Structures are given as structure tokens and as C-alpha cells.
Amino acid sequence: MTRVLRIGQALAVPLALLGLWELAAQAGWVNPVFVPAPSRIAEAGYDMLQDGGLLEATGETTVRALLGLLLAIVVAVPVGMLIGASRIADEVTRPSLEFFRAMPTVTVIPALMILVGIGHTLALVAIMFAAVWPILLGAVHGVRGIERTLVDVARVHRLGPVAATLKVRLPAALPGIVTGVRISLAIALVVALVAEMMTGNGGLGSLVIEARSRYRSADVFGIVVVMGVVGLLLNSGMVWLEKRAGLARIG
């Protein structure tokens, strides 16, 4: 009963907002051309699902986002652990990292178009650039937060740098890294959509551009809902993996 009550409480506000939205659209308080009713959005979403193009585009965008996220993990984890473990590496890399971290990804994409061209590689590089920072910071803070006792134990057992990293630093930093990956997951999805919109290279971004050019606002809203559902499912999967691995989340 308690669980049902909690679900009801969680859904109360969204359902009330949807009801007000539907009422406003049906009563003509808003322009349905630009703000379609939820019922119209649901109808448009169903039509796109029946057509089959929505599922294909969703798969393309999701795969791009996950591949870019994987590249970000491959880059961020070793670099972050090196910076966290070495004061010299931190001092040498900090100015450059702070400079690039402050750059909005949307402003970087045009430069990437010149460097890597318009194609699948552009989206992957843009996603990696945007998603790398939370994971990098999670790795850095995870390594710096290691208890001194663990470091002393590794030194007593005469573990080399590689062995100490794999057996002491990485396990201790893993909760922070996983938290960074969860944050970067949402970023990767957004940047994948933006890159597709700017390049027209398939995926949900291309569907958004096509729907906008034809003034099919219901389709645009439907695609936004699909992106939200994909993000929710992926985040739920990450939470499940955290629980299965017994990792304590930070924050």
C-alpha cells in the first residue's frame, strides 16, 4: 500500500500538469501550432512508431551517445587517475584542462567540422569532448580521497605503480568514476542530438530538423519525450549496475 501511495504521489504533479496543458490547448489558450496538446503529441508519437523511422532513429542516437561515452571513459579514467595521483601532472595539465572544460560543446562543434568533417566521427568526438569532464573529475577526486592507510599498505607490500593503481587506486576511485559516468550519460544523449541536428547525419536530430521544417510541432515534442524515456531507462540501468556491484554513490 505504501509503495502504491508513493507512486501516486510521484505521478500526481506530472499528471496535473499534463491535464492543465491539455485543457489549455483544447480551450485555445495556447497556439496548437506551436504548443500541441499532449493527446496530439501521443498520436504523433504513435504514428512515428508505426512508421518505424522513430525506432531506427532512436537506436542510431543511442548508439552514438554510448560510443562517445565509452570513448570518454577510456580517456578520462587513466588521465584522471594520473592527475589525482601526481601533483606534477596536476600542475602541468590544470591550465589546459580548465580552458577546455570551460568551452561549451556547441561552440566546439563548428571547429570540429573543419577538423574531422561532417560525419559519424564528428558526433563521436563532440560527445567524447562533452562527456569526458564529469568522469575525469570523478576519477581525480576518487584518487585524492583514498585513505592514507591503503596507500601505506600498498607501499609496505612493495606494489609497483601499475599494481598499486589496479589494486588500490582504481577500486577506491570507482564510486566517483561511476557517478561521473551517470552524469555524462545524460550529457552524451543531449550532445548526440545536437550534433545530429547540426549535421543532419541521421538519428533523432535529423527527425527534429525535418519535423521543424514542416511545422510538425507534435512530432518535435514526441521526439523530446522519446529522448527523455531513453535517458530514464539508461540511468535506471546505471543505478541497477551500481547496486549489483555494491558501489556507494557519491551525492
C-alpha positions in Angstrom: 0.0 0.0 0.0 2.9 2.3 0.9 4.5 1.7 -2.5 1.3 2.4 -4.3 0.9 5.7 -2.4 4.5 6.7 -3.2 3.9 6.0 -6.9 0.7 8.0 -6.8 2.4 11.0 -5.1 5.2 10.9 -7.7 2.7 10.9 -10.6 0.3 13.5 -9.1 2.2 16.6 -10.2 3.1 15.4 -13.7 -0.5 14.2 -14.4 -1.9 17.5 -13.1 0.5 19.5 -15.4 -0.5 17.3 -18.4 -4.1 17.9 -17.6 -3.7 21.7 -17.5 -1.7 21.5 -20.7 -4.4 19.5 -22.4 -7.0 21.9 -21.1 -5.1 25.0 -22.3 -4.6 23.5 -25.8 -8.2 22.4 -26.2 -9.5 25.7 -24.9 -7.3 27.7 -27.3 -5.3 29.4 -24.6 -2.1 28.5 -26.4 -1.4 28.2 -30.1 -1.7 24.5 -31.0 0.6 25.0 -34.0 3.5 25.7 -31.6 2.2 24.1 -28.4 0.2 21.0 -29.3 -2.0 19.2 -26.8 -0.5 16.1 -25.1 -3.1 13.9 -26.8 -1.9 15.2 -30.2 1.7 14.5 -29.2 0.8 11.0 -28.2 -1.0 10.5 -31.5 2.0 11.8 -33.4 4.4 9.6 -31.5 2.2 6.5 -32.2 2.2 7.4 -35.9 6.0 7.7 -35.9 6.3 4.3 -34.1 4.0 2.7 -36.7 6.2 4.1 -39.5 9.3 2.5 -38.0 11.6 5.5 -38.5 11.4 6.6 -34.9 12.7 3.4 -33.5 15.6 3.3 -36.0 16.5 6.9 -35.3 16.3 6.3 -31.6 18.7 3.4 -32.0 21.2 5.5 -34.0 21.2 8.3 -31.5 21.5 6.0 -28.5 24.4 4.0 -30.1 26.2 7.3 -30.9 25.8 8.5 -27.4 27.0 5.3 -25.8 30.0 5.0 -28.2 31.0 8.6 -27.4 30.6 7.9 -23.7 32.8 4.8 -24.0 35.5 6.9 -25.6 35.2 9.5 -22.8 35.6 6.7 -20.2 38.7 5.4 -22.0 40.3 8.8 -22.0 39.1 10.2 -18.7 39.8 7.3 -16.3 43.5 6.9 -16.9 44.1 10.6 -17.2 42.1 11.4 -14.1 43.8 8.8 -12.0 47.2 10.1 -13.2 46.3 13.7 -12.3 44.8 12.6 -8.9 47.9 10.6 -8.0 50.6 13.1 -9.2 50.9 16.7 -8.1 53.2 17.4 -11.0 50.7 16.0 -13.5 48.0 18.1 -11.9 50.1 21.4 -12.1 51.1 20.7 -15.7 47.7 19.9 -17.1 45.4 22.1 -14.9 45.6 25.3 -17.1 44.8 23.4 -20.3 42.1 21.3 -18.8 40.4 24.3 -17.2 40.5 26.1 -20.5 38.9 23.3 -22.5 36.4 22.4 -19.7 35.0 25.9 -19.8 34.3 25.8 -23.5 30.6 25.0 -24.4 30.4 21.9 -26.6 28.0 23.7 -29.0 30.7 26.2 -29.8 33.3 23.5 -30.4 31.3 21.6 -32.9 31.8 24.1 -35.8 35.6 23.8 -35.3 35.3 20.0 -35.2 33.5 20.1 -38.5 36.7 21.6 -40.0 39.0 19.2 -38.3 37.2 15.9 -38.7 34.5 16.7 -41.3 30.8 16.2 -41.2 30.0 12.5 -40.4 29.8 9.9 -37.7 33.3 10.8 -36.4 32.2 14.4 -35.7 29.4 13.2 -33.4 31.6 10.8 -31.5 34.3 13.4 -30.9 31.8 16.0 -29.8 30.1 13.6 -27.4 33.5 12.5 -26.0 34.6 16.1 -25.5 31.4 16.9 -23.6 31.2 13.7 -21.6 34.8 13.4 -20.5 34.8 16.1 -17.8 32.5 14.6 -15.1 34.2 11.3 -15.4 37.7 12.9 -15.3 36.8 14.9 -12.2 35.2 11.8 -10.6 38.5 9.9 -11.1 40.6 12.8 -9.8 38.6 13.3 -6.6 38.2 9.5 -6.1 42.0 9.0 -6.2 42.6 12.0 -3.9 40.0 10.7 -1.5 41.8 7.4 -0.9 42.6 6.7 2.8 46.2 7.1 3.6 46.2 3.6 5.2 45.5 2.0 1.8 48.4 3.8 0.2 50.7 2.8 3.1 49.6 -0.9 2.7 50.4 -0.8 -1.0 53.9 0.7 -0.1 54.5 -2.0 2.5 53.7 -4.7 0.0 56.0 -3.1 -2.4 53.4 -2.8 -5.1 54.6 -1.1 -8.3 52.8 1.9 -9.8 50.7 -0.3 -12.1 49.8 -2.8 -9.4 49.0 -0.1 -6.9 46.7 1.6 -9.4 44.8 -1.6 -10.3 44.6 -3.0 -6.8 44.3 0.1 -4.6 43.6 3.4 -6.5 41.1 2.1 -9.1 38.8 0.2 -6.7 38.8 3.2 -4.3 38.1 5.7 -7.1 35.4 3.6 -8.7 32.3 5.1 -7.0 33.4 8.6 -8.0 34.0 7.4 -11.6 30.6 5.7 -11.8 28.9 8.8 -10.5 30.7 10.8 -13.3 29.6 8.3 -15.9 25.9 8.7 -14.8 26.2 12.5 -15.2 28.0 12.1 -18.5 25.3 9.7 -19.8 22.7 12.5 -19.9 25.2 14.9 -21.5 26.1 12.3 -24.2 22.5 12.0 -25.2 22.0 15.7 -25.5 25.2 16.3 -27.4 24.4 13.4 -29.8 21.0 15.0 -30.6 22.6 18.5 -31.1 25.3 17.1 -33.3 22.8 15.3 -35.4 20.7 18.5 -35.7 23.7 20.5 -36.8 25.0 17.9 -39.3 21.8 16.2 -40.5 23.6 12.9 -40.1 20.7 10.6 -39.2 19.3 9.9 -35.8 16.6 11.8 -33.8 18.4 15.1 -34.5 17.6 14.7 -38.2 13.9 13.9 -37.4 13.7 17.0 -35.3 15.1 19.2 -38.2 12.7 17.5 -40.7 9.7 18.0 -38.4 10.6 21.6 -37.6 10.9 22.5 -41.3 7.4 21.1 -41.9 5.9 22.8 -38.8 5.1 19.4 -37.2 5.5 20.6 -33.6 3.7 17.5 -32.3 6.4 15.3 -33.8 9.2 17.5 -32.2 7.6 17.2 -28.8 7.2 13.5 -29.3 10.9 13.1 -30.1 11.7 15.1 -26.9 9.6 12.6 -24.9 11.4 9.7 -26.5 14.8 11.2 -25.6 13.5 11.6 -22.0 12.4 8.0 -21.9 15.7 6.7 -23.3 17.6 8.8 -20.7 15.4 7.5 -17.9 16.0 3.9 -19.0 19.7 4.2 -19.3 20.0 6.0 -16.0 17.9 3.3 -14.4 20.3 0.7 -15.9 23.2 2.5 -14.4 21.6 2.6 -11.0 20.9 -1.2 -11.2 24.5 -1.9 -12.1 25.7 0.2 -9.2 23.5 -1.8 -6.8 24.6 -5.1 -8.3 28.3 -4.1 -8.0 27.7 -2.8 -4.4 29.1 0.7 -5.3 28.2 3.6 -3.0 27.1 6.6 -4.9 28.5 10.0 -4.2 26.0 12.8 -3.7 
